Amino acid sequence: MSTPHAAAPTDDRAGRPDGPHVMTTASPKVAIILGVVTLLLAAVVAFGSQTGDTTFRLSTRRDLAQLPDVTVPANATAWVAIVLMALATAEAVRRYLARTKVPLWLPAAYGVVAMIGFLAWAAAGATLPVIGLLAGALALAVPLVFGALGGVLGERVGVVNIAIDGQLLAGAFAAALVGSLLGSAWAGLIGAMLAGALVGLVLGVFAISYFVDQVIVGVVLNVLIIGLTSFMFSQVLAPNAATLNSPPRLGPVSVPLLGEIPVIGPILFRQSVVVYLLYVAVAVVTWSLYRTRWGLRVRAVGEHPQAADTVGINVLRTRYRTLLIAGATAGAGGAFYTLVSVSQFNREMTGGAGYIALAAVIFGKWDPIRATLAALLFGFASNLQGVLSVIGSPVPSEFMLMLPYVVTVFAVAGLVGRSRPPAAVGTPYRKG
Amino acid sequence: MSRPEDQPTGAGSQGIPGPTDRTAGTSTATGQAATPPPSEDRWREAVRAITTGNGLVALLSVLLAVAIGSLLILVTDDAVRETSGYVFSRPGDFFSAAGQAISGAYGSLFRGSIYNSRGADFASQIRPLTETLKFAGPLIMAGLGVGLTFRAGMFNIGGRGQMLLAGAAAGWVGINVDLPFPLHLAAAVLAGMVAGAFWAGIAGVLKARTGAHEVIVTIMLNYVGFYLVFYALSRQSLLQAPGSINPKSLPMQDSAILPDLLGDRFNLHLGFVLALVAVAVVWWVLNRSALGFRFRAVGANPHAARTAGIDVGRTYVLAMLISGALVGLAGANQILGTATSGVTVDLDAGIGFDAITVALLGRSHPLGILGAGLLFGAFKAGGFSMQASEGIPVDIVLVIQSLIVLFIAAPPLVRAMFRLPAQEAK
């Protein structure tokens, strides 16, 4: 955005979060944010000086290749990290002054260094299980990533998918019920996808065929699914828990060879089948959205349905079909709750994860890969506060938990980077 | 501003019960045209869907939702399921079991919300009605807040966070400030309204300044508010009761509690009167003040409003501030009237989200919201008695509520289901 932030044109088109904006490459935002974070960490470390060493444990007992624990002095490591962060900030400032684009690796490397410095400081005097921290973060992020993929698909075809939470919850419920009835976790997974697709279909009927406001349908559908699943849980599932609410569990499966890679193996390749399905889903959604005829049509319908219709694309059919796929994807994420995390359904067990997934969609700028990364970041933030509260840390856990939401507010306010939704999102298409 | 005489004479067949139902927002926005042109703007679509449905569709929507709810109760009822196994050999058993399940459910719903025919004396017979009014109070307040943003073309989903912050602020004043009775109460209520307005105002300012979508911002602020209040409730220096390890504050001082309206035997407190006052004030603001005219103008068409010289951004901020204050009033009502034993993170009791359905059912019209709030208040009061006496989970109320709103939002669907003629050609 070329205009300074304060003079940003106010958006008068209610309903469209963003108007078209001129995009330029040079922006002081990255430099400003890096600088602010560096100062924050410096202030935190300076005022809350820690003594002792921090140990990073890099391998688990089951690993073939045992890596030694890394022990570093807490305060010194934090200060080294702060110096490196200051250098990265300086580089960002230099690039801004030279009007060249800040490459993506700079903030990424900055983030890693900042995290190591922060962890070394926060976990002083304790041992930090790095593998457990990251693997746990991935596990927490799985439903978020599935939900975010469902959200990206829905919004890319022009339908606001606020019903992600309902799709996750319906998926979790169906997975528990079908899995218990048929005694097969795979049947549960398919049941979850069907349930998610069903919610997507209902969203479609109201939003596409009856032109009801998509945000309203989404919010109301979420409430409806909470009510339905809680009602069925108390009336049917809970009294017959042994037969109706004890689905078989999909335990972790180690991938041969890949699972033995130090550090990466235990994090990525000793997970449940659902997680492997997630890798496939991210790849397939990204590839088909950008590299197939179907994906081109989806994006065309989401950006300019009239134009798509003119060249012979059936807008309504494309929207319905994509919403069904989006619902099934989010539903599969719901299955993670009841088939992997705990093997039983509970009322409102998603705890509003669908709304975090929605945040990931926006934070990830409606791109499947970036939305996945955003969801992973949110998973990491929530697992980090869990780990830190176990080992005892000076940062109140509430503020760690708050982080994803605050970051999202900043993101939509355009402070982190202007995010532009698909042009036709939220607009029902009336032919003629 | 609502000028029914402006309507073309042919519009009499629209089936709109009376001129009061026709909100001024649509008549000023579309002028005298009975057939507004198709609009690309989804908020206008939403507002129109809310405002131009007719009473028959609303009634049928309620009936449909209740019918589906009944079906759910039947399917999950043990006696009904047993008898359905031999429905063809002895249909009488099946139908009597079904009848019992349904009449039991709605009988207890009625006894829990309107009039308890089994009460020993008049006071206990009429008590359910006062419970309904008690539950309706905050629903009406928060519903007015959400409805107001609808009229200005926005959507405030942040009721939960706003109520929590408001409850915490009102609670803090109610616990820690020493003042005589009416002043203390007023100060606590005011603190709650200011806190709610502040929390909603963030979304308004961000929308006006950066174009950030208020739906996303208010959803996110719900969570931020939750963790903020939770943090305050787990620190003795802020709100947590001294010596306690639970995330709960001390109870309110007596001087800050909303007084009971009908004496100690009933839970109904002054909050319901405040809700009625809020209805009157919002009605006046929307229909009789210049500010309300700006709200409706911006909600109907922000481009036209800007051309006419209205500061659209400022209107967004003001609408969110007033909306947050109303939702905050509901939060203060909870902590100072309904649950005075102390601030918790559950103090919103789902009202923040229920308010959306109330505003939708009431078509964002203050009087409609009053009616919708009373209906959902009755559902709430009756739902709890249904759970207690018939063992039917209170969640069925959520199902029926959300179905009502879904059907009301899609009049063509309801018309098609009942084979009603389409309203008028769009």
Boltz contact constraints between the chains, C-beta under 6 A:
constraints:
  - contact:
      token1: [A, 8]
      token2: [B, 210]
      max_distance: 6.0
  - contact:
      token1: [A, 10]
      token2: [B, 208]
      max_distance: 6.0
  - contact:
      token1: [A, 10]
      token2: [B, 313]
      max_distance: 6.0
  - contact:
      token1: [A, 11]
      token2: [B, 211]
      max_distance: 6.0
  - contact:
      token1: [A, 12]
      token2: [B, 302]
      max_distance: 6.0
  - contact:
      token1: [A, 12]
      token2: [B, 306]
      max_distance: 6.0
  - contact:
      token1: [A, 12]
      token2: [B, 312]
      max_distance: 6.0
  - contact:
      token1: [A, 14]
      token2: [B, 43]
      max_distance: 6.0
  - contact:
      token1: [A, 14]
      token2: [B, 153]
      max_distance: 6.0
  - contact:
      token1: [A, 14]
      token2: [B, 302]
      max_distance: 6.0
  - contact:
      token1: [A, 15]
      token2: [B, 41]
      max_distance: 6.0
  - contact:
      token1: [A, 15]
      token2: [B, 42]
      max_distance: 6.0
  - contact:
      token1: [A, 15]
      token2: [B, 43]
      max_distance: 6.0
  - contact:
      token1: [A, 17]
      token2: [B, 213]
      max_distance: 6.0
  - contact:
      token1: [A, 18]
      token2: [B, 211]
      max_distance: 6.0
  - contact:
      token1: [A, 206]
      token2: [B, 410]
      max_distance: 6.0
  - contact:
      token1: [A, 210]
      token2: [B, 410]
      max_distance: 6.0
  - contact:
      token1: [A, 210]
      token2: [B, 412]
      max_distance: 6.0
  - contact:
      token1: [A, 210]
      token2: [B, 413]
      max_distance: 6.0
  - contact:
      token1: [A, 212]
      token2: [B, 409]
      max_distance: 6.0
  - contact:
      token1: [A, 212]
      token2: [B, 410]
      max_distance: 6.0
  - contact:
      token1: [A, 213]
      token2: [B, 42]
      max_distance: 6.0
  - contact:
      token1: [A, 213]
      token2: [B, 46]
      max_distance: 6.0
  - contact:
      token1: [A, 215]
      token2: [B, 155]
      max_distance: 6.0
  - contact:
      token1: [A, 215]
      token2: [B, 215]
      max_distance: 6.0
  - contact:
      token1: [A, 216]
      token2: [B, 409]
      max_distance: 6.0
  - contact:
      token1: [A, 220]
      token2: [B, 402]
      max_distance: 6.0
  - contact:
      token1: [A, 220]
      token2: [B, 405]
      max_distance: 6.0
  - contact:
      token1: [A, 220]
      token2: [B, 406]
      max_distance: 6.0
  - contact:
      token1: [A, 223]
      token2: [B, 398]
      max_distance: 6.0
  - contact:
      token1: [A, 223]
      token2: [B, 402]
      max_distance: 6.0
  - contact:
      token1: [A, 224]
      token2: [B, 402]
      max_distance: 6.0
  - contact:
      token1: [A, 227]
      token2: [B, 395]
      max_distance: 6.0
  - contact:
      token1: [A, 227]
      token2: [B, 398]
      max_distance: 6.0
  - contact:
      token1: [A, 227]
      token2: [B, 399]
      max_distance: 6.0
  - contact:
      token1: [A, 228]
      token2: [B, 399]
      max_distance: 6.0
  - contact:
      token1: [A, 230]
      token2: [B, 395]
      max_distance: 6.0
  - contact:
      token1: [A, 231]
      token2: [B, 393]
      max_distance: 6.0
  - contact:
      token1: [A, 231]
      token2: [B, 395]
      max_distance: 6.0
  - contact:
      token1: [A, 231]
      token2: [B, 396]
      max_distance: 6.0
  - contact:
      token1: [A, 234]
      token2: [B, 393]
      max_distance: 6.0
  - contact:
      token1: [A, 235]
      token2: [B, 76]
      max_distance: 6.0
  - contact:
      token1: [A, 236]
      token2: [B, 76]
      max_distance: 6.0
  - contact:
      token1: [A, 355]
      token2: [B, 219]
      max_distance: 6.0
  - contact:
      token1: [A, 362]
      token2: [B, 216]
      max_distance: 6.0
  - contact:
      token1: [A, 396]
      token2: [B, 231]
      max_distance: 6.0
  - contact:
      token1: [A, 398]
      token2: [B, 227]
      max_distance: 6.0
  - contact:
      token1: [A, 398]
      token2: [B, 230]
      max_distance: 6.0
  - contact:
      token1: [A, 398]
      token2: [B, 231]
      max_distance: 6.0
  - contact:
      token1: [A, 401]
      token2: [B, 227]
      max_distance: 6.0
  - contact:
      token1: [A, 402]
      token2: [B, 224]
      max_distance: 6.0
  - contact:
      token1: [A, 402]
      token2: [B, 227]
      max_distance: 6.0
  - contact:
      token1: [A, 405]
      token2: [B, 220]
      max_distance: 6.0
  - contact:
      token1: [A, 405]
      token2: [B, 223]
      max_distance: 6.0
  - contact:
      token1: [A, 405]
      token2: [B, 224]
      max_distance: 6.0
  - contact:
      token1: [A, 406]
      token2: [B, 224]
      max_distance: 6.0
  - contact:
      token1: [A, 408]
      token2: [B, 220]
      max_distance: 6.0
  - contact:
      token1: [A, 409]
      token2: [B, 217]
      max_distance: 6.0
  - contact:
      token1: [A, 409]
      token2: [B, 220]
      max_distance: 6.0
  - contact:
      token1: [A, 412]
      token2: [B, 212]
      max_distance: 6.0
  - contact:
      token1: [A, 412]
      token2: [B, 216]
      max_distance: 6.0
  - contact:
      token1: [A, 413]
      token2: [B, 206]
      max_distance: 6.0
  - contact:
      token1: [A, 413]
      token2: [B, 210]
      max_distance: 6.0
  - contact:
      token1: [A, 413]
      token2: [B, 212]
      max_distance: 6.0
  - contact:
      token1: [A, 414]
      token2: [B, 210]
      max_distance: 6.0
  - contact:
      token1: [A, 426]
      token2: [B, 42]
      max_distance: 6.0
  - contact:
      token1: [A, 427]
      token2: [B, 42]
      max_distance: 6.0
  - contact:
      token1: [A, 430]
      token2: [B, 38]
      max_distance: 6.0
